[in-house]
Amino acid sequence: MQHNLVITKPGKKDIVGKAADKMAADPNAATLNYVPQMSDVLFATPILNPDETYSLKFTAPSKPGEYPFICTFPGHWRIMQGVMIVK
């Protein structure tokens, strides 16, 4: 099964996840890696297949807070999620 990693702005997980749900009906969604094109998305990986790896290098946000991360592959974001804490 395929997966990705999308880091969102604080408090925006549900908005990004629901936007990803709507993308599932779009025939071009896979070419966008199921990542909604919106300012609430801070960082994202491409879709990865099993046994593939990807390094995501970024500068952590300067503002302290809890930054949610989710998998936006269709049907995944409600279960596949976590939080990056910036202090």
C-alpha positions, 0 to 999 in steps of 0.5 A: 500500500502507498503512503506519503507524509504531509506536515500541516500548520497547527490546527489544520489537520482536519482541513487538509485531510478533508481536502485530500478526501475530496481529491480522491475523485479527481483523476489527476490526484495521483500526479499531485501525490494526493497533497492538497494545493493549499497554504495549510500544507507546510511540507510533503513527500511524494507517494511512496510504494512499500520498501521505498524510502524518502528523505524530507529535509526542511527547516522546522517552523520558527513558531513553537507549537504542535504541527500535525502530520498525516498521510493523505493517500485516500482513506488514510489521514484519519488513522495515520497521523501524529504531531511534530512538537516545535519548542 
